Every structure is written in structure tokens, then in C-alpha cells.
Amino acid sequence: MLTLKPQISIRREFKIVGQIGAINQKDRFSFSSLMHQIEAGKSNGYTEKEIMGAVIKRLAQGLV
């Protein structure tokens, strides 16, 4: 009898690092930084849906 073990894949959530803010704000991130993080996410195998979710989440936090 062949017994199959379930495959468990644990993966961290894709997150965008930095803050949305005014141009003169020291800790905000630039468009090029955002694009670099998106490209890094793609190269690490995150789906477009996961990346879009992370971008939207970061934008929403910046509006609060």
C-alpha cells in the first residue's frame, strides 16, 4: 500500500517596506524603491495577486 504524505508549504507574506508620505518626509520610499521591491517579489516567486495585495495594504496604511 502506497501512503502519500501531504506536502506542507510555509511561505511568508510579501510585504512592501517603507512609508508613503510627503516629498520632504525623511522615511518615505520612492517610486524606484517600490519598483525594486516589486521586481524582487517577482523574482522570489510571489504572484502578481500577492504583490498587488501588499502594495494596496501599504498604501492604505499610509492614508490612515
Secondary structure, DSSP 4 states (H G I P E B T S, - for coil): ---PPPP----PPP---SB---TT-TTB--HHHHHHHHHHHHHTT--HHHHHHHHHHHHHHHH-
